[in-house]
Amino acid sequence: MEIRYITPEDSLAELSSIYERSWKYAYRGIIPQNYLDSIPEGRWAGSLSRPGLQSLVMLDKGRLIGTAAICPSRWESFPDWGEIVSIYFLPEYMGKGLGGQLLDRCIGELTAQGFQRILLWVLEENRRARRFYERHGFALSDSFMDDLIGGKPLREVLYTYHK
């Protein structure tokens, strides 16, 4: 397995497909199915290279199988924190221990950038992801935000990590 930053040679459409397939798999039963079914091909392609966001990819024998995005915290109330914006895998690569490798790399990159504290947001109903982050040293805080996705009210909870 190889983990590296995205390059101009990487296909943004292929990376977006990882997000799309992961959302449709991981959020089944959490986000309304009609919303998941309506996610268009290429939905995330334009946002993967936005300024300030650093995207990492994981490859298996040259094939893009996972992606993560990190940045300085986007939240005014968390200055001087690093943020893990997302970690997504193709469904057939989930549950194989690869997420921990990509998460560790995200933590390492943010730490190398000088961040001693890291945050991330998780849908409250996403028990699988919450268990994953807790196993890797993230702690549930008392901060949350309410969201509306596909017409369904959802809550995102904040997890924090201190180096």
C-alpha positions as a Python dict, from the first residue, in 0.01 Angstrom:
ca = {
    (1, 'M'): (0, 0, 0),
    (2, 'E'): (116, 349, -79),
    (3, 'I'): (-7, 670, 87),
    (4, 'R'): (82, 1006, -67),
    (5, 'Y'): (-55, 1349, -148),
    (6, 'I'): (-262, 1380, -463),
    (7, 'T'): (-77, 1489, -774),
    (8, 'P'): (-196, 1661, -1092),
    (9, 'E'): (-180, 1318, -1260),
    (10, 'D'): (-445, 1173, -1026),
    (11, 'S'): (-794, 1159, -1169),
    (12, 'L'): (-1027, 1386, -970),
    (13, 'A'): (-1320, 1193, -1118),
    (14, 'E'): (-1176, 868, -981),
    (15, 'L'): (-1118, 1027, -640),
    (16, 'S'): (-1470, 1166, -641),
    (17, 'S'): (-1596, 816, -716),
    (18, 'I'): (-1434, 695, -391),
    (19, 'Y'): (-1634, 958, -201),
    (20, 'E'): (-1953, 871, -387),
    (21, 'R'): (-1926, 495, -341),
    (22, 'S'): (-1821, 533, 22),
    (23, 'W'): (-2113, 765, 101),
    (24, 'K'): (-2361, 527, -63),
    (25, 'Y'): (-2224, 236, 139),
    (26, 'A'): (-2133, 387, 476),
    (27, 'Y'): (-2434, 615, 513),
    (28, 'R'): (-2702, 362, 410),
    (29, 'G'): (-2969, 372, 679),
    (30, 'I'): (-2837, 703, 813),
    (31, 'I'): (-2886, 946, 524),
    (32, 'P'): (-3211, 906, 328),
    (33, 'Q'): (-3167, 652, 48),
    (34, 'N'): (-3321, 879, -217),
    (35, 'Y'): (-3051, 1138, -139),
    (36, 'L'): (-2773, 878, -162),
    (37, 'D'): (-2915, 746, -489),
    (38, 'S'): (-2920, 1098, -632),
    (39, 'I'): (-2551, 1175, -570),
    (40, 'P'): (-2422, 1261, -917),
    (41, 'E'): (-2105, 1119, -1063),
    (42, 'G'): (-1820, 1365, -1008),
    (43, 'R'): (-1996, 1535, -715),
    (44, 'W'): (-1671, 1597, -521),
    (45, 'A'): (-1427, 1641, -812),
    (46, 'G'): (-1431, 2021, -794),
    (47, 'S'): (-1369, 2043, -422),
    (48, 'L'): (-1078, 1800, -392),
    (49, 'S'): (-816, 2057, -484),
    (50, 'R'): (-960, 2366, -315),
    (51, 'P'): (-708, 2600, -151),
    (52, 'G'): (-612, 2513, 206),
    (53, 'L'): (-727, 2152, 176),
    (54, 'Q'): (-461, 1883, 149),
    (55, 'S'): (-575, 1555, 3),
    (56, 'L'): (-400, 1225, 59),
    (57, 'V'): (-463, 906, -134),
    (58, 'M'): (-405, 540, -62),
    (59, 'L'): (-318, 312, -351),
    (60, 'D'): (-317, -65, -379),
    (61, 'K'): (-82, -171, -661),
    (62, 'G'): (-137, 165, -830),
    (63, 'R'): (-516, 167, -788),
    (64, 'L'): (-674, 453, -592),
    (65, 'I'): (-867, 289, -307),
    (66, 'G'): (-895, 554, -37),
    (67, 'T'): (-863, 924, 24),
    (68, 'A'): (-843, 1166, 313),
    (69, 'A'): (-847, 1544, 346),
    (70, 'I'): (-673, 1748, 615),
    (71, 'C'): (-633, 2119, 686),
    (72, 'P'): (-590, 2374, 963),
    (73, 'S'): (-918, 2389, 1155),
    (74, 'R'): (-1197, 2558, 961),
    (75, 'W'): (-1371, 2646, 1289),
    (76, 'E'): (-1322, 2982, 1458),
    (77, 'S'): (-1371, 2827, 1802),
    (78, 'F'): (-1080, 2587, 1740),
    (79, 'P'): (-786, 2804, 1636),
    (80, 'D'): (-449, 2633, 1622),
    (81, 'W'): (-608, 2291, 1574),
    (82, 'G'): (-556, 2061, 1279),
    (83, 'E'): (-861, 1903, 1118),
    (84, 'I'): (-927, 1574, 947),
    (85, 'V'): (-1206, 1668, 708),
    (86, 'S'): (-1269, 1324, 564),
    (87, 'I'): (-1148, 969, 525),
    (88, 'Y'): (-1320, 754, 263),
    (89, 'F'): (-1251, 414, 107),
    (90, 'L'): (-1398, 206, -169),
    (91, 'P'): (-1646, -25, 8),
    (92, 'E'): (-1451, -341, -78),
    (93, 'Y'): (-1150, -202, 113),
    (94, 'M'): (-1341, -110, 430),
    (95, 'G'): (-1291, -319, 743),
    (96, 'K'): (-945, -442, 638),
    (97, 'G'): (-737, -225, 873),
    (98, 'L'): (-637, 21, 603),
    (99, 'G'): (-831, 310, 755),
    (100, 'G'): (-603, 306, 1057),
    (101, 'Q'): (-300, 344, 831),
    (102, 'L'): (-453, 640, 652),
    (103, 'L'): (-569, 797, 979),
    (104, 'D'): (-222, 759, 1128),
    (105, 'R'): (-74, 931, 824),
    (106, 'C'): (-323, 1219, 860),
    (107, 'I'): (-227, 1258, 1227),
    (108, 'G'): (142, 1244, 1133),
    (109, 'E'): (105, 1507, 862),
    (110, 'L'): (-89, 1745, 1087),
    (111, 'T'): (158, 1691, 1371),
    (112, 'A'): (447, 1766, 1133),
    (113, 'Q'): (269, 2091, 1046),
    (114, 'G'): (280, 2185, 1415),
    (115, 'F'): (-68, 2087, 1530),
    (116, 'Q'): (-76, 1923, 1873),
    (117, 'R'): (-455, 1902, 1875),
    (118, 'I'): (-670, 1755, 1598),
    (119, 'L'): (-1045, 1751, 1548),
    (120, 'L'): (-1293, 1580, 1323),
    (121, 'W'): (-1672, 1566, 1289),
    (122, 'V'): (-1873, 1244, 1259),
    (123, 'L'): (-2242, 1186, 1203),
    (124, 'E'): (-2380, 1085, 1542),
    (125, 'E'): (-2561, 785, 1391),
    (126, 'N'): (-2244, 657, 1222),
    (127, 'R'): (-2156, 410, 1498),
    (128, 'R'): (-1899, 226, 1288),
    (129, 'A'): (-1694, 541, 1224),
    (130, 'R'): (-1727, 651, 1585),
    (131, 'R'): (-1593, 318, 1713),
    (132, 'F'): (-1307, 343, 1461),
    (133, 'Y'): (-1200, 689, 1580),
    (134, 'E'): (-1235, 593, 1945),
    (135, 'R'): (-1012, 287, 1889),
    (136, 'H'): (-751, 522, 1744),
    (137, 'G'): (-737, 761, 2038),
    (138, 'F'): (-1001, 1019, 1951),
    (139, 'A'): (-1234, 1128, 2231),
    (140, 'L'): (-1595, 1239, 2199),
    (141, 'S'): (-1637, 1600, 2309),
    (142, 'D'): (-1959, 1769, 2412),
    (143, 'S'): (-1964, 1983, 2096),
    (144, 'F'): (-2209, 1907, 1819),
    (145, 'M'): (-2378, 2071, 1523),
    (146, 'D'): (-2712, 2002, 1367),
    (147, 'D'): (-2733, 1944, 996),
    (148, 'L'): (-2998, 1864, 738),
    (149, 'I'): (-2902, 1612, 470),
    (150, 'G'): (-3156, 1487, 220),
    (151, 'G'): (-3432, 1644, 427),
    (152, 'K'): (-3336, 1447, 741),
    (153, 'P'): (-3217, 1630, 1053),
    (154, 'L'): (-2880, 1484, 1152),
    (155, 'R'): (-2635, 1568, 1425),
    (156, 'E'): (-2259, 1575, 1384),
    (157, 'V'): (-2049, 1517, 1693),
    (158, 'L'): (-1697, 1642, 1750),
    (159, 'Y'): (-1405, 1413, 1825),
    (160, 'T'): (-1070, 1543, 1943),
    (161, 'Y'): (-719, 1406, 1959),
    (162, 'H'): (-427, 1544, 2157),
    (163, 'K'): (-71, 1452, 2068),
}
